[in-house]
Structures are given as C-alpha cells and as structure tokens.
C-alpha cells in the first residue's frame, strides 16, 4: 500500500505493516529518517538535532487542529498539543448552585450544679450562656433557640442548622466509551509535496 509519509491510519490487527510504525511515541534518529523528520520535526517530542518522536496515541483520542472557535467556546488546537484527563475530582466550584434543607436537630445536655447568676434562663443569650439547674436547684433550665441563622454559643458550644458533610472524594471518570484500535504512521512512502 503506497501512502503519503506521515499518514496515520487505523488497522484492526495488532502490528504495524511494512513501512509503517505504531503511534506509541517512539524515538527515531534524524539521520535515519530525514524525510520523515522534515515533516514531523519535534511536534511530538525529541531534541531536533539527533532525534525526534512519533505521535503517541496510546490511550489518547485524536482531535482536529485549527484556530479558536469563539462562537462555540472552543480554543485553538495546534499539531502535537495534548491535554485532557481520564478522571476529575469535583469540588464546590464545579457543582451547580444548590441548597440543602437541614433536618430537625435535637440536642440533649445533662447538667448539674447551680449557675451564676441564679436567675434561670429559658433561652441562651450573651448574658446567660450556661446550662444548669435553676437557682433553687429544682430542675434544669430549658434552653431553646429558634434563631438558627445566628446561633448563640453555649459554654463554647454552638448549635446551628448546618448539614453534615458527605462524599468520599473519589474522582469521577470522564472517559468516553471507547474501542481500542491500532493507530499506525507511514514512516516510508510518497513525500507529500505542498501544492
């Protein structure tokens, strides 16, 4: 099969035919493949004086090159450029704006002793930030707060309507369904002359 040098073709079998090489990022010597080097240069790696590299399509999807397309929110892609990832970790910045409804919360305290001042309070406040028995020692003070948006600290404890954190920080796969095929590049063949 006579092909233009540098042509990449997909084969269903698992080897490179004669005059072709697998696209796996191999390093070639410039002195042995001067014509191919004149086409590829160091687009895919190499130092350019002694060696150059073939494209590496192992576990990668090819993408078309071209200028940016602002109308479609697409950036420019240049030959040899690579990017992307197989998984992504979601953060708060990635999630859509949403709210959580807090569930009913019940907190029980057991307290002893006589508080100071001895006037029991039925609701926590800056003046009465304690839990304990009434001044006469006959029972516990009932502490309630309906101001969940501004909870009052109770002896170093604050109660709010926040929900518990959830999730396991496991990265999410962003890999498209795929079928592995054999990408090969023509390392010998017709030289593609510019028109």
N, C-alpha and C positions, 0 to 999 in steps of 0.2 A: 504494500500500500504506500503510494508516494504521497507524502503530506508536506505541508509547509513546516519548516523547522520552527519549533516553539509552539506548535499547535498542541492544545490539551484536549484529549479525547477520553471518554469513559469506556472501559471494557468490562464485560461481565465476568471474565475469567480473572484469576488471581496472580498473573505475572505480566511483565512488560514484554511486548513483542520486540523483534529485532528492530533496531534504530529508534526505540522508544525507551523511556525510563519512568519509573513510578514517581509521582509527585509527592515525595516524602522529605523534601528539604535537604537532599544530598549535596555535598560539596564537590564541585568539579574544578579541575585545573584549567586556567585560562589558556595555557599553552597547548592543551589537547583539544579544546573546544572553542577556538577563537570565533568562529562564525556564530555559534550559539551565544557566546558571551557578548558579541556585538548587538544581539537582540535583547538579552535579558539584563546585561550589566549587573549591578548589585541591587536590583529591585527587591530581591528575595533574600539578600544577605551575601556575605563574603567580603573580602578586603579589596577586591577590584584590581589588585596588581598581580596576585598569584592565583586567587581562586574566586569563585562565585558559587551561589547556591541555587538549586532548582526550587520552584514553588513547593510549599508544604501544605497539602490538602488533607493530611491525616487528621481526622476528627474535626474538619472545618468545612463550612459551606461556602462555595464561591459566591461573590456578589459583584454586580456590574459596576464598572468605573464611570466617572462622569462628574460634571460640575454640580454644585449645590442646587437643590430644587426648593426654594423658599416657599412656593405655593403648597408644597406637600410636606413641609417641615423636614426635608431630607438634607443631610450635609453632603459635601463633596467627598468622593472616594477616589483615591489615587491607586495606580497599579502597585502591588506589593504591600499595600496597607492592610493590617489585620486588626481585629478587635473582637469584642463580644465576650461572653462568658456563658458557661453551661448552667450556672445556678446564681441566684441572687438572694441576699438577705433583706427582708423587708424591715423598714424602720417606720417610726411615726411619720416622718416626712413623706414616705411613699404611700401611706394609707389615705383613702378618701376622708374628708372631714365627716365625723360622725360623733354621736353622743352615746353614753351608756347610762342606763337607768339604775340608780343604786337600789339595792334591795333593803327591806326593813332590817334594822340593826338593833339588837338587844344586848346591852352590856350589864352585867351584874357585878357588884362590888360587895365585899364583906368588910365592914369597918368596925373599929372598937375605940373606946376612949371618949373623952369629952372634948369637943372642938372649942377653940377660942377664936372669935368671941362666942359666947354661949347662946347667942340667938341662932336657932337653926334656920337654914335657908332651904327653900323648896326648888331653887334653880341656881346653877352655878353662876358666879359673877366675879368680877375682879376683886370685889370686897369679900366674897365668900368662896374661895377656891378650894373647898375641902369636902370630904365625905366623912361622915361620922355620926355618932349618936347625938341626940338632942341635948340641950343644956341640962335637962333633968336626968339624962341617962335612960330615958324610957323607950327609945327606939331610934331607928336610923332616919336620917334626913332623906327626903325624896328629892332627887336631883333630876331635872328634866331640862332639855334644850331643844327647841324647835328651829333655832337659827342655824341650820346645817351649813349655810354658806359662810358663817362666821363663828366657828366653834370656839368655846371658851376652854382654856386649859384647866384641868383639874389636877392639882398637885403633880405637874409635869406630864399629865396625860391629856391628849386631845382626841376628841371623838368627832369624826366627820362622816359624810355620806359617800366617801370615795369607794370605788370598787377595787377589788384585789387585782393584781397583775396576773396575766395569764399568757400562755405561749411557751414554746421551747427553743426559740431562736434557731430552728432548723432551716437552712437555706431552701428556697423554693426552686425547683427545676424550671428553667426557661428554655429547655431543649425541645425543638420541634420534633415531631415524629420523623424517623429517618430510615433510610436503606443504605447500607454501606456498599459502595461500588469502587472500582479500581480506576483512579484518575492517572493517566499517563501523559507524558510530554514527548513530542518528537525531538530527539537530540540530533538526528541527521535527516536530511531531506532537502526539498527545494528551499532556496533562500527567498523569503518574502520581500521582494523589491517594492519600495514605495512608488505609488503612481505618479 
